[in-house]
Amino acid sequence: MTSFGSSPLLSAWRALLALAVVFVMLATTGWTAVQRQRGPGEPLKVTLDAWERGRIGARELPSPDAPPKVLAAFFARLSAAQQDRLATGYPLVVGNLNGIPATLRYRANRLALMRAAKAEERRTHDVRLSSDGRAQALSRMQSYEAMLGDGRQILAFDPSGRGRAAEVFGDLDHAQRVSVVIPGVDTNMITFEKERNWYTAPVGMAESLYAAEQAAGPGTRTAVIAWADYTAPAGLGMDALIGKLAEAGAVRLGAFTASLPGDSRVSLFCHSYGSVVCGVAAHQLPARVSDVVVAGSPGMRARNAGQLHTDARVWAMRDRDDWIQDVPYLVVGGLGHGADPMGRGFGARVVSAAGAIGHTGYFKPGTESLRNFAAIGVGAYTSVSCADNGTACRTGLPAAG
């Protein structure tokens, strides 16, 4: 019989067992898992295939994967009528192109949402679907109809699979500072916004932050984006324990932040698994990203802030009642997301989350967590409150960013 004694192998097995036990406990208590949502197929892929064969006048259409500057230059050479023709003919493509005018993307995504809502309405009557399938179609239809509300600015929309989306609050084209909210587990088209617990869903988080930033910096032109434009883990499972989806999301986040219009400063507000995405993306973020803020983080897939390889300031907060603190902060065999960003040795600027309750309360109005988000978002660093009621988190920061 092999004796492990106090070998590193035994320590690794103990850590792995602890990780498994804690996540099983959270599956039955703190972490609410949802049924995996299945979407209507891959409508974006169908539209992309048509786009590749399309033309506008004598011009071939550019690759959707072309750099944002190339796409911006192509659309700048088109007339308004030609732009509208492409938005009408290929709304799912145009609505998701980084680098082109935001207002054109808003129009394209409105058309895409209208078509998607009609498709889901037909699915609600499709006898080939199960009752659960028809109920999910109804939920998606209602979500799309809500996103078609007056004044809403949908910057990205893809109904394929569980769905992805992004929404803008404020004037993105003229903003001096842009804040991007990156949500975590169980983010999909149905949970993009919620009637109940409004501030726990991406739209509510971003709307709350936008209002708080207007109060914190009334003289600063701000915009806030609810960025749910990546595939998040569905409930508690292997996807939530490893970094595969975070790696794919990080590529999308890097491309998105690099394509934002103007020369605004950008702050990322990364919640839960969203902080894993931000950690993986950190080294590829453009220089305009000045701050990365994580809340309720299970780790950023790094041992310390230096390993993120970013010049952006790294901030961390966690409510004392947040169950995420019970997750082992380690990596064993690819499971887990690394060191605790709240830890003394990690090197983040640790700020107060007073008033937030539990894992999803960070964006609720009246909380110190939201006030700190807003202060960072508008660059009012001297008004940020540190977790220890001291000044350590503000050391070396300018009065205005």
C-alpha positions in Angstrom: 0.0 0.0 0.0 1.3 3.4 -1.0 1.8 5.9 1.9 1.5 9.6 0.9 2.6 10.9 4.3 2.9 14.7 4.1 3.9 14.7 0.4 2.8 17.5 -2.0 0.6 14.9 -3.7 -1.4 14.4 -0.5 -1.7 18.1 0.0 -3.0 18.4 -3.6 -5.6 15.7 -3.0 -6.7 17.3 0.2 -7.1 20.6 -1.5 -9.0 19.0 -4.4 -11.3 17.3 -1.9 -11.9 20.5 -0.1 -12.8 22.3 -3.3 -15.2 19.6 -4.3 -16.9 19.5 -0.9 -17.3 23.3 -0.7 -18.8 23.5 -4.1 -21.3 20.7 -3.4 -22.3 22.6 -0.2 -22.8 25.8 -2.2 -24.9 23.9 -4.8 -27.4 23.2 -2.0 -27.2 26.6 -0.2 -25.6 29.7 -1.5 -25.2 29.3 -5.2 -28.5 29.1 -7.0 -28.3 27.0 -10.1 -30.8 27.2 -13.0 -31.9 24.8 -15.6 -29.7 25.0 -18.7 -31.5 27.1 -21.2 -31.6 26.0 -24.8 -32.1 28.6 -27.5 -33.6 28.4 -31.0 -30.4 27.3 -32.7 -27.7 29.5 -34.4 -29.5 32.4 -36.2 -26.3 34.5 -36.1 -24.4 31.8 -38.0 -27.1 31.7 -40.7 -26.9 35.5 -41.1 -23.1 35.4 -41.1 -23.1 32.9 -44.0 -25.4 35.2 -46.0 -23.1 38.2 -45.1 -20.1 36.4 -46.5 -21.8 36.1 -49.9 -23.2 39.6 -49.8 -22.2 42.9 -51.4 -23.1 46.6 -51.2 -22.9 48.1 -54.6 -19.7 46.9 -56.1 -18.0 46.3 -52.8 -17.6 43.0 -51.0 -18.5 43.0 -47.4 -15.7 43.0 -44.9 -15.1 40.1 -42.6 -17.0 40.5 -39.3 -13.7 39.5 -37.6 -11.8 42.4 -39.2 -10.2 44.9 -36.8 -12.5 47.6 -35.5 -10.6 50.3 -37.4 -11.1 48.4 -40.7 -14.8 48.0 -40.0 -15.1 51.6 -39.0 -13.4 52.8 -42.2 -15.6 50.6 -44.4 -18.8 51.9 -42.9 -17.5 55.5 -43.0 -17.3 55.2 -46.8 -21.0 54.2 -47.1 -23.9 56.5 -47.5 -26.6 56.6 -44.8 -28.9 54.7 -47.1 -26.3 52.0 -47.7 -25.7 51.7 -43.9 -29.4 51.3 -43.3 -29.6 48.7 -46.1 -27.0 46.5 -44.4 -28.6 47.0 -41.0 -31.9 45.9 -42.4 -30.5 43.0 -44.4 -28.1 41.7 -41.8 -29.2 43.0 -38.4 -27.6 40.3 -36.4 -24.2 40.9 -38.1 -24.3 44.7 -38.1 -25.6 44.9 -34.5 -22.6 43.0 -33.3 -19.7 44.7 -35.2 -17.1 46.3 -33.1 -16.0 49.6 -34.3 -19.0 50.8 -36.2 -21.3 53.7 -35.0 -23.2 52.8 -31.9 -26.4 54.3 -33.2 -26.3 52.0 -36.2 -25.8 49.0 -33.9 -28.8 50.2 -31.8 -31.0 50.3 -35.0 -29.8 46.9 -36.3 -30.3 45.2 -32.9 -33.8 46.7 -32.7 -34.7 45.0 -36.0 -33.0 41.7 -34.8 -35.0 41.8 -31.6 -38.3 42.3 -33.4 -37.5 39.3 -35.6 -36.4 37.2 -32.7 -39.5 38.0 -30.7 -41.7 36.9 -33.6 -39.7 33.7 -34.0 -40.2 32.9 -30.3 -43.9 33.7 -30.5 -44.2 31.1 -33.2 -42.3 28.6 -31.0 -44.8 29.1 -28.1 -47.4 27.4 -30.4 -45.1 24.7 -31.8 -46.6 21.4 -30.8 -43.3 19.7 -31.5 -41.8 21.4 -28.5 -42.4 20.1 -25.0 -44.4 22.2 -22.5 -41.1 23.3 -21.0 -39.8 24.3 -24.4 -42.8 26.4 -25.1 -42.5 28.0 -21.7 -38.9 28.9 -22.4 -39.9 30.4 -25.8 -42.5 32.5 -24.0 -39.9 33.7 -21.5 -37.4 34.6 -24.3 -40.2 36.4 -26.3 -41.0 38.5 -23.2 -37.4 39.3 -22.7 -37.0 40.5 -26.3 -40.1 42.6 -26.1 -38.9 44.2 -22.9 -35.6 45.0 -24.7 -37.6 46.8 -27.4 -38.8 49.4 -24.9 -38.6 53.0 -25.8 -35.2 54.6 -25.5 -33.3 51.3 -24.9 -29.8 51.2 -26.5 -28.9 47.5 -27.3 -25.3 47.4 -28.3 -25.0 43.7 -28.9 -27.6 40.9 -29.3 -27.3 37.3 -30.3 -30.2 34.9 -29.6 -28.2 31.8 -30.4 -28.0 29.2 -27.6 -28.7 30.8 -24.2 -28.2 34.2 -25.8 -25.8 37.2 -25.3 -26.5 40.9 -25.1 -25.1 44.3 -24.1 -27.0 47.5 -23.3 -25.8 51.1 -23.0 -26.9 53.7 -20.5 -26.0 57.3 -21.4 -24.3 58.7 -24.5 -21.5 56.3 -25.4 -20.2 58.4 -28.3 -19.5 61.5 -26.2 -18.7 60.0 -22.8 -15.6 61.0 -20.9 -15.7 57.9 -18.8 -17.2 54.5 -19.6 -18.0 51.8 -17.1 -18.5 48.2 -18.1 -20.4 45.8 -15.9 -19.3 42.1 -16.4 -21.7 39.7 -14.7 -21.1 36.1 -13.6 -22.8 32.7 -13.5 -26.3 32.1 -14.8 -26.2 35.1 -17.1 -28.3 34.5 -20.2 -31.0 36.1 -22.3 -33.8 35.4 -19.8 -31.8 36.7 -16.8 -30.4 39.7 -18.6 -32.9 41.7 -16.5 -35.3 40.7 -13.7 -38.6 42.2 -12.5 -37.7 41.1 -9.0 -34.3 41.6 -7.5 -33.7 44.2 -10.2 -30.2 45.1 -9.0 -29.0 41.5 -9.2 -29.2 41.3 -13.0 -26.9 43.0 -15.6 -29.4 45.6 -16.7 -30.3 46.6 -13.1 -26.6 46.6 -12.1 -25.7 49.0 -15.0 -28.7 51.2 -14.5 -28.0 51.5 -10.8 -24.3 52.3 -11.5 -25.2 54.9 -14.1 -27.5 56.8 -11.7 -24.9 56.6 -8.9 -22.2 58.0 -11.3 -24.4 60.9 -12.3 -24.7 61.7 -8.6 -21.0 61.2 -7.9 -19.8 63.3 -10.8 -22.6 65.5 -12.2 -20.0 67.4 -14.3 -18.7 64.2 -15.9 -20.2 62.8 -19.1 -20.6 59.1 -18.3 -21.9 55.9 -20.0 -22.4 52.5 -18.4 -22.7 49.3 -20.3 -24.3 46.1 -19.1 -22.0 43.7 -20.9 -23.4 40.2 -21.0 -21.9 39.5 -24.4 -20.1 36.3 -23.4 -21.2 32.8 -22.6 -21.3 32.5 -18.8 -21.5 29.2 -16.9 -25.0 27.8 -16.4 -25.5 27.2 -12.8 -23.0 25.3 -10.6 -21.0 22.8 -12.6 -17.6 22.1 -14.1 -17.9 25.3 -16.3 -18.0 27.4 -13.2 -14.9 25.7 -11.7 -12.6 26.0 -14.7 -11.5 28.8 -16.9 -12.5 27.7 -20.3 -15.6 30.0 -20.6 -13.6 32.8 -19.0 -10.9 32.5 -21.6 -13.4 32.8 -24.4 -15.1 35.7 -22.7 -11.8 37.4 -22.1 -11.1 37.5 -25.9 -14.5 39.1 -26.5 -14.0 41.6 -23.6 -10.6 42.6 -24.9 -11.9 43.2 -28.4 -14.9 45.1 -27.1 -13.0 47.5 -24.9 -10.5 48.2 -27.7 -13.4 49.1 -30.0 -15.2 51.6 -27.8 -15.6 55.0 -29.5 -13.7 58.2 -28.6 -10.9 58.5 -26.1 -12.9 57.9 -22.9 -11.3 56.3 -19.8 -12.8 52.9 -19.1 -13.4 51.1 -15.8 -14.5 47.4 -15.5 -16.8 46.3 -12.8 -16.5 42.5 -12.6 -18.9 40.5 -10.4 -18.5 36.9 -9.4 -17.4 34.7 -12.3 -17.1 38.0 -14.3 -14.0 38.7 -12.2 -12.5 35.5 -13.6 -13.2 36.9 -17.1 -11.5 40.2 -16.2 -8.5 38.5 -14.7 -7.9 36.4 -17.8 -8.5 39.5 -20.0 -6.3 41.8 -18.0 -3.1 41.4 -20.0 -4.8 42.2 -23.3 -6.8 45.2 -22.2 -6.1 48.5 -24.0 -4.3 51.2 -22.2 -7.6 53.2 -21.9 -8.8 50.7 -19.2 -7.7 52.5 -16.1 -9.5 50.5 -13.4 -10.5 46.9 -12.8 -12.9 46.4 -9.9 -13.9 42.9 -8.7 -16.7 42.2 -6.3 -17.6 38.8 -4.8 -14.7 37.3 -6.7 -13.9 33.5 -6.7 -10.4 34.5 -8.0 -8.8 36.0 -11.0 -6.7 33.1 -12.1 -3.6 34.7 -10.7 -1.5 34.5 -7.5 -1.3 38.2 -7.2 -2.1 41.5 -9.0 1.3 41.6 -10.7 0.5 38.3 -12.5 -2.4 40.1 -14.2 0.1 42.1 -16.3 -2.0 45.2 -16.5 -1.3 48.9 -15.8 -4.9 49.3 -14.7 -5.5 49.8 -11.0 -7.0 46.6 -9.4 -9.7 47.1 -6.7 -11.5 44.4 -4.7 -14.4 44.2 -2.4 -16.5 41.6 -0.7 -19.4 41.8 1.6 -18.9 40.0 4.9 -22.0 37.9 4.3 -21.0 36.8 0.8 -20.8 33.0 0.6 -18.1 33.2 -2.0 -15.5 33.6 0.7 -16.1 30.0 1.6 -14.8 28.8 -1.8 -11.2 27.6 -1.6 -8.9 30.1 -3.3 -6.6 27.8 -5.1 -6.0 26.0 -8.4 -5.8 22.2 -8.4 -5.8 20.2 -11.6 -7.3 23.2 -13.4 -10.1 23.5 -10.9 -10.4 26.8 -9.0 -9.5 30.4 -9.9 -6.4 31.2 -7.8 -5.7 33.5 -4.9 -8.3 35.7 -3.1 -8.1 39.2 -4.5 -9.1 40.4 -1.0 -6.0 38.8 0.5 -3.2 41.0 1.9 -0.6 39.5 -0.4 -2.6 39.8 -3.6 -2.0 43.5 -4.0 -5.4 44.9 -4.9 -6.8 48.1 -3.4 -9.4 46.7 -0.9 -12.5 48.9 -0.6 -15.6 48.9 1.6 -18.7 47.0 0.6 -20.7 48.1 3.7 -24.4 47.8 3.2 -24.3 45.1 0.6 -26.0 41.9 1.6 -24.9 38.6 0.3 -23.4 37.7 -3.1 -25.7 39.8 -5.3 -26.2 43.0 -3.3 -23.2 45.1 -4.5 -25.2 47.3 -6.9 -28.1 48.1 -4.6 -28.7 51.8 -4.1 -27.7 53.2 -0.7 -24.8 50.7 -0.3 -21.2 51.7 0.2 -20.2 49.3 -2.5 -22.3 51.2 -5.1 -20.9 54.5 -3.9 -17.4 53.2 -4.3 -18.1 51.8 -7.7 -19.4 55.2 -8.8 -16.5 57.1 -7.3 -14.0 54.9 -9.2 -16.1 55.1 -12.3 -16.0 58.9 -12.5 -12.4 59.1 -11.2 -13.2 60.6 -7.8 -10.6 58.5 -6.1 -10.3 60.6 -2.9 -13.9 59.8 -2.0 -13.4 56.0 -2.1 -13.8 54.4 1.3 -11.3 51.7 2.2 -12.3 48.4 3.8 -10.3 49.1 6.9 -11.7 52.6 7.3 -8.2 53.8 6.6 -6.6 55.3 3.6 -4.5 52.5 2.2 -6.7 51.8 -0.8 -6.3 55.5 -1.9 -2.5 55.6 -1.6 -0.8 57.3 -4.5 -4.0 58.1 -6.4 -4.8 61.4 -8.0 -7.6 63.7 -6.8 -9.3 63.2 -10.1 -8.7 60.5 -12.7 
